Amino acid sequence: MFRRERSIPLRGSAAALCNNLSVLQLPVRSLTHFGVVHGPSAQLLSAGPGSAPLAQRQLLAKEGAGVSHPLITQVHWCVLPFRVLLVLTSQRGIQAMFARGIASSGHFICVGTWSGRVLVFDIPAKGPNIVLSEELAGHQTPVTDIATEPAQGQDCVADMVTADDSGLLCVWRSGPEFKLLTRIPGFGVPCPSVQLWQGTLAAGYGNGQVRLYEASTGALHTQINAHARAICALDLAPEVGKLLSAAEDTFVHIWKLSRSPESGCIEVEHCHGECVPDTQVCGARFCDPSGRNFAVTGYDLAEILRFSSMTSELSSRDEGLGQGKTKPGDNLPSRT
């Protein structure tokens, strides 16, 4: 089970954008950095465990003298092998050209655009000499989200997924030249958020469903009717295979993923559900790789809500919710 911790006040409320929360943990300094979008500004905060914010600042995206500040669409910390960069995407002009979806893979940072193209930037070990390496053409509608996971030296591994407004998923292999491995068709609803974990692709959809696919082949493992309204954020705790889903129905759910040693298929167990009353949730993230803490933002909510595990180790036995595991092809009922 989880308990509510001291929240972190914001200078302005979070904008009604999917994936509107970025978290960067610095274990050495016992600090966690948070990033939230509010109109033309990104609010950046640092806090220790259970403490009030130690530092807070606002960043504005600039386009030149005499030009009004554009609306920011996403803020995301990209952890590269040699440096950590904060990346902002924004909307520009009356033609509503915008970028959305940010992820890092090796020494590359990938950014989605309104045209469906994914821009791949080559990041140097230091200095500002960032180069546009290539443009990936896999989508015909605006990109919504991008997720990656370390390839760990494997060949032909699916280590990046991109999603769009039509629900189409494109699975890629990163490298000096990115390669499209497979497309997973949509079914008429957007896919606002995606995650990768050990070759499993988790996709959250506008109808409240979470679907789990085999990333390399696109085969469907299981489908979960997780929420009553559109999903706005997914996140993964990679050390323990915990999946977090948040939606506009005010609920945040945590699921345990595991691969059956007999069949090799993904099984799912519900671990925890948290209601944030009277709030349109727009962002949610784990605050550590073991999934012991998570944070939530909501539209018109001038604070970041924090929750921590009441046990020293998350497990379905300790949490005692007894939801059971799914088998491939199972359709879990909605939780409202």
N, C-alpha and C positions, 0 to 999 in steps of 0.2 A: 504494500500500500504506500501511497504518497501523502505527504502533508504540505499544506501551504506554508511557504516561507515569507520572509519580509520582501515586499515588492520593491521595484526600482522606479522612482518617479521619472516621468518624461516632461520635457518642456512643452511639448505639444503631443497630441494624440497620434497614433499610428494611422497611416493612410489605408484605405480599403483596397489593398493589393495582396494578391496571393504571395506566399513565401516572404512576407514582410517581417523577417527577423533573421539576422545573421549572428552567429555565435563563434567566438574564437577563445579557446581555453589556453591559458599559459600556466601549466602545472608548476613550473619552477618558481614562479612568483605568486602562486595561489591566487591568480587573478583570472577573471573572465571578462572578455570584451563583448559588448552587444552593439548591433547596428540596426536602426529602424528608420524607415522612410516616412517623412511628413511633408507632402507637397514638394516644394523646390529644395528642401534640405534633407540631409541625412543626419540623424542624431546618433552620436557615438558615446558609449558609456563604458566605464570600467568599474568592476565591483569584486569584492572578495566574498567568500562563503558567508551567506546570511547577513552581509553588511550593506549599508547604504552606499550609493555610488561614490567612488573615490575621485572620479574625474568625469566630466561631461562636456562635450563640444558639439557644434553643428558645422556641417560642410555644405557648401553650395556648389552646384555644377555651373561653370562659367563658359560662355560662348564668345566673349569679346566685349569691348566697351560699347555702351549704349544698347546692349541687347538684354532683354529681361531674362531672369534665371529660368531655365527649363525645368519641367517637372521631372523629378527623379522617379524611376520605375523600379529600381532594385539596388540594394547594397549588399556586398558579399566579400568576405575575407577569403583570399585564395592563398593556400599554403603550398608553396613551391619547394623543391629540394633545397634551395639556397636562400630564399627570402620569402617574406609574407607581404602580400600586397592587398590593399583595400580597393575594390573595383566598384564604381558607380555606373549605372546605366540610366539613360534619360530619354524623354520625348522631346522632339524638336519640330518647331514650325507648325503651321496650320494644316499641313498635310499629314499630321499625326505620325510622322516617322519616329520609330522608337526602337530601343534595344531592350531585351528581357531574356533572362536565363544566363547564368554565369557559372563557370566551373573551371578548375585547373586540372591539367593532366601532364605530368612530368614538368618540362619547362615551357609548356604552352598554357595560355588562358583562352577559353572558348566563350564566345558571346553570341547569343541568338538575336535575330532582328525581326522587324515587322514583315519583311519580304519572304521569310522562311529560310534565308541564308544564315549559316553559322560562320562567324568570323573567328579564325584561329590566329592568335598573336604569339609570336616567339619572344620570350622574355629573357633578357640577358642576366647573367649572374649578378650584375650590379649596373647602376646607371639607368638613364631614361631612354636608351636606344631600342625601343620596342618596335618590332616589325610585324606587319600583317603577312603571315606566312601563306595562308590559303583561305578560300571560301568554300564551305561545304554546301552542296545543293542537294538536299534530301526532302525538303518540305515545300509545300505550295501555299501554306497559310502561316500566320505569325507564330514564331517559336514561343513557347510558354516557360520551359524549364530545361535545364541540362544537368546531368549527374555523371560522375566518374568514380572509378575506384582504381587503386594501384594494380597494374598488370602483373607485378611480381615476377617479371622475366619470362612469362609464358608467351609462346608464339600463338598467333591467330586467336587471341583472347578478346572477348567483347568487354571493353573497359570504359565505354562512354555511351550514354543514351540521350537523345534529344526528343522533346515532345512538342506538339503544336495544338492550335485551337480546334483542329478537326479531330483530335484524339489519336492521330498517327504517331507512332514511335519509330525512331530510326536508331539502330544499334551500330556502333562504330568500333573499329580498332584504331587506337591512336598510334602516332609515330611520326617520323619525318614527313610521311604522307598518310593522312587519315584515310581509312578504307571503310566503306559502307558494307556491313555484313548482312543485315537483314532489316526488313520493314515489317512492323506489326500494325495492321490496319486499324483505324478507329471505327467507332460504331455510332457516330452521330452526336457525341458529346465531347467537350474539351477535356484535355488532360493537363491540369494546372501544375502537377508536381510529380517528380519521379525520383527514384533512388536505386542504387546498385549495391548488392551485397553477395560476395562469393559466387558470382555468376548468375544470381537471381535478380530480376528486374521487378521492382515494385512501382506500380503506376496508380495514382489517385485521380479520379474522374469527377466531372461535374454532376453526375447523378448520385454521388456518395459512395460509389464502389471503389474498392482497392483490388487490383488484379495483380497476380504474381506470375511472371513468365520466366522461362529459361532464356537468358539473354542471348546466347549464341544461336538458338534455333527459332525463338519466338513462340515456342510451345507454351500453352497456358497450363500452369500448375493448379491454381485455385482462384476462386473469385469470392470476395467478401463484401456483403452488403453492410459496410461499416458505419455509414452515416445516413441521416435522413435528408441532408442537403449537400451542396457542392463541397468537395474537399478543397482546402486552401493550402495545405502543407503536409509533406511527408518528411520524416527524418529517420536515420538509422544510427543505432549504437553498435559500431562494427565489432567490438570485442565480445559481445554477447548475443548478437543477432536480434536485438530489439527493434521493432518498427513502430514509429510514432505516426499517428494520423490525426489531423485536426480539420474541422469543417465549420461551415456557417451555421450548423445546428447547435452550436455552443459546446460541443463535446470534443475532448481529446482522448484518444484511445491508444493503448500500448499493447503490442502483439509480440509474441515470441516466435521467431522463425527457426526452423531446424530442418536438416536434410535427413531423410530416413536412410539408415545404413543398408537396409534391405533393397528398397526400390530406387533410392537416389532422388526421390521426389520431395518437394518442400511441404512441410507440415506447419500449421499455424495454431497458436494457442493464445487466447485472449488473457491478458494479465491485469489490466487496469483501465478504468474509465473515469474521466474527470469532467465535470460540468462547470463551465464558466458562465454563470447565469446572466441573462440579458446582455450578452456580448456577441457581436459578430466577429468570431475569431478570424484573424488574417495571417498569423504567423505562429509557428511553434517549432522549437528545436531542443534536442538534448544538449546539455551543457558539459557532458563528458562522454568519452567513448564507451564507458561501461553502463551508460543509461541510468545512473542513479539520480540524476537531476534533469529537469527540463524547464523551459521558459515558454511563456505564451504572450502574444500581443493581440489586441482587438481594436477594431475600428472605433474611434471616438473614446478610446480608453487611454488615459494619460499616465499609464504605468506599465511596466513589464512584470507579469506575474511569474513567480518562481515556485517550483514544487520540488521536494526532495524525498527520497525513499526513506521509509521508517525502519528499514532493515539494513544491515551492513552489506547484504548481497541480494540483488534482485533475483527472485525465482518464483515460478508459478506456485510451488509448494508453500513458500512463505506468504505469498499474497493470497493464496487460498480462494481464488475466484472460481476454480474448477470448471472452466468453460470447455475443456477437452480440446483435442487436436483434430484438425481437418485432414482429409485425405485428398489426393488429386481429384479435381473436378467438383469438390464440395462447394456449396453455395451457402455461406454463413448468413444468418438472419440479420436484419438491421438492428442497430442499438440506438435507441432514442430516449 
